[in-house]
Amino acid sequence: MDKATQRTKILAYCEQHGSITIREAFTKLNINSPSKRISEIRNSGSFVVKSIDESRTDEDGITTRWKRYFINELPTS
């Protein structure tokens, strides 16, 4: 799958679900380098990419942290 197709899949997923994590892109969309594709989307100049840090602590006290990305198209003037 080429880079443009991967970026399109990420954008479509965000449109449908509101946001995406690296794990979601990897497991649900089969994208091997999701952070690179998100960076390319951010640098395209057509989208605003914001992220928030999320975490979860399991019953053993182990905390897992990740970022959730929100991608929105820039408004056209």
QUIVEN-V579039 format. One line per field, one symbol per residue. phi: phi as a letter, one per 40 degrees, with the letter a starting at -180 (. if undefined). psi: psi as a letter, one per 40 degrees, with the letter a starting at -180 (. if undefined). A space follows every 50 residues. Layout:
phi = ???
psi = ???
This chain:
phi = .cccccccccccccccbgaabdccccccbfbcbcccccccccccgbbbbb bbcbaabcccgccbbabbbbbbccccc
psi = hiddddddddddddddediiidddddddefhdgdddddddddedeeihhi iihiihhaeeehhhiiihhhhiiiii.
